[in-house]
Amino acid sequence: EAQVTQNPRYLITVTGKKLTVTCSQNMNHEYMSWYRQDPGLGLRQIYYSMNVEVTDKGDVPEGYKVSRKEKRNFPLILESPSPNQTSLYFCASSPHLGATEAFFGQGTRLTVV
Amino acid sequence: AQTVTQSQPEMSVQEAETVTLSCTYDTSESDYYLFWYKQPPSRQMILVIRQEAYKQQNATENRFSVNFQKAAKSFSLKISDSQLGDAAMYFCAYRSAMGGGADGLTFGKGTHLIIQP
């Protein structure tokens, strides 16, 4: 089954403790991205990757890092999480740049206390 | 930069009736895609319908249809014969077809749709 898998689905952590949210897709997609969703703000892009070893900032990249060492994986790294990073996070993938559709993961609910 | 505006934070409709969700956008590009996504309580993002800007014909998917007005930069979603399972947050989204830059989706803030039984 074609899918985008995020882990974990839920995470509660403390301020300053490094964490990684994993994202994996099995569709051989080139383009992957991370979004955060906050009430009243919709979804906003954090980082994106056009292919292996090619990543760039989206609209709200502060406090996040990403890597793309393999085509299928695109982890989101919070080196020193803060409470304002409490949010719902989505990973998405598309076949290539400019493709019409994005496939979303199930979401990760992160709480930083 | 593109912007997407959903002016209705919440809408309510009686089951079996028709409801229209509004969306406007701002862009200087001529080639792009527009989408409506549904997010039920499960939080999954589900694509409801998409429209290519170069197509004049409005997209339709079963009970869901859009009214795409390119000159007015308007992209509303009509849900006919509303069902309880349609209750969700609905997001309008824009994506450039130019293939450059971030190429990400630009989302509106969402409309919470309530279905009254």
Interface residues (C-beta under 8 A of the other chain):
Chain A: Y31 S33 Y35 G40 L41 G42 L43 R44 Q45 Y48 M50 D56 K57 G58 D59 L88 F90 A92 L97 G98 T100 E101 A102 F104 Q106 G107 R109
Chain B: V4 P9 Y33 R43 Q44 M45 L47 R50 E52 F91 A93 R95 S96 A97 M98 G99 G100 A102 D103 G104 L105 F107 G108 K109 G110
